[in-house]
Amino acid sequence: MIVGLIWGMVIGHPTRIFAQDNPSGTTKTLVMATSPDYPPYEFKDTATSGEKIVGFDVEIAEYITNKLGYNLTVIGMDFNGLIPALTAKRADFVMAGMTPTPERQKNVEFSDIYFEAKNTIVSFQDQNYQTIEQLKGKKVGVQLGSIQQEAVKNWPDVIVVPLNKTSDIIQELKSKRLDAGVLENTIVKGYIAGNPGLIYHEVPNTEAAGSAIAFPKGSPWVQPFNQVIQEMKASGKIEQLAQKWFDRPVVTTETPEVPHGTGLKLDFNKIYSNLPYILAGIFITLQFSLVSAFFGFLWGTILALFKISTLKPLNIFSQGYTSIFRGTPLLVQLTLIYFATPQLTGYDITAFQAGILTFSLNSGAYISETIRAGIQAVDKGQKEACEALGIQYQLMMLDIILPQALRNILPALVNESINLLKDSTLVSVIGVEDLLRRAQIVGAEKYIYFEPLIFVAVIYYLMIMTLTWGANQLEYQLKRSS
């Protein structure tokens, strides 16, 4: 019954039939992938809209899909995972302020440009970099995989520092690890308003600039989307949406300005209205960690029994399996399973399911070694006595050997559970909105960095301390019973 309940938490998402696979119209939903940490293009107004992704790109996508007679589903993930999501058929199209560079066009198709923007140099007022020539020999931050990265590569003698998010660029600037950053002019105003002391200047575009919609190769939706884009340009609809989103006032909490380099300026009032959204991530994090720990323990037990088995093929399999999963990075395993599964099997595995599967398989490899050591630590006389009494091997392991082994390895299992809880933050990379991902989304929305991260760090600490206390109580009870 317990296994059924846990499995029901994991399964329940049937294979999604994308509209790109069935352009005849059998399905009435198009799936858009985006990176909801790039206001005002796409972000989450967590204080009001909650889970919903909103923004300039989203409203354009809703208009286009509505014109074509389809509903729209928007999924979020990291920016550098958007192109892989298209090639893995996890989405029908991508909108994320993305520019159609020659490198990207090798892997995906693009619509016509629907909006053009300019690049800006962001720096502190006391440095005030205004031209490309002033950045010679300087460290300049750009978002990984962005058009800004491609542009800055061609600037003479500039040291390019790619970072995952635009908020990371601002933070590295404030930490003095960067001299300047290059951001799009449509988003830079929010960061300037939220971070006193910063200033920006527009620079001429040295590369083709502008945002377009990305599609998988051979997608039937490029031409229909282009027709609607041209209609929106002709009617002034895109310009109207641009004014709505790019000219909106940036709401920030007024705090005394702290001079550059004099310390942190923390104001937790900025995230007060977003706390319900962040706290909702506790359930997702706990659900993910508990389910992964459960299946990881079951799989680890099976692998441990394989390792001590007298059957050579089982020994070889378990040792090879452990070697692979302990010898490769967990993040690599996670992204491979998430992006490769739809292409290899045709099953549209969700981000949550991919995380559960990856962490269960990975945790099982480590737990198997712990359980194997615990079994071998049980006195051999126990096994010899069972054999003398004619007790079957399965009953001996389940009723006599494993209970004693588990009591001995309980601290090691608790340590593995703690590591699993902390490592669960990796699932934010593929879009699972756990505590960390929600903190990052709130930070992008508010143009801040530390406050949401410090808040979730406290939550993680409290959860781990609670787990540790519970394990200590269990260990005390086991010692008393012995």
Secondary structure, 3 states (H helix, E strand, C coil): CHHHHHHHHHCCCCCCCCHHHCCCCCCCEEEEEECCCECCCEECCCCCCCCCCECHHHHHHHHHHHHCCCEEEEEECCHHHHHHHHHCCCCCEECCCCCCCHHHHCCEEECCCCECCCEEEEEECCCCCCCCHHHCCCEEEEECCCHHHHHHHCCCCCEEEEECCHHHHHHHHHCCCCCEEEEEHHHHHHHHHHCCCEEEEEECCCCCCCECCEEECCCCCHHHHHHHHHHHHHHCHHHHHHHHHHCCCCCCCCCCCCCCCCCCCCCHHHHHHHHHHHHCHHHHHHHHHHHHHHHHHHHHHHHHHHHCCCCHHHHHHHHHHHHHHHHCCHHHHHHHHHHHHHHHHCCCCCHHHHHHHHHHHHHHHHHHHHHHHHHHHCCHHHHHHHHHHCCCHHHHHHHHHHHHHHHHHHHHHHHHHHHHHHHHHHHHHHCCCCHHHHHHHHHHHHCCCHHHHHHHHHHHHHHHHHHHHHHHHHHHHHHHHC
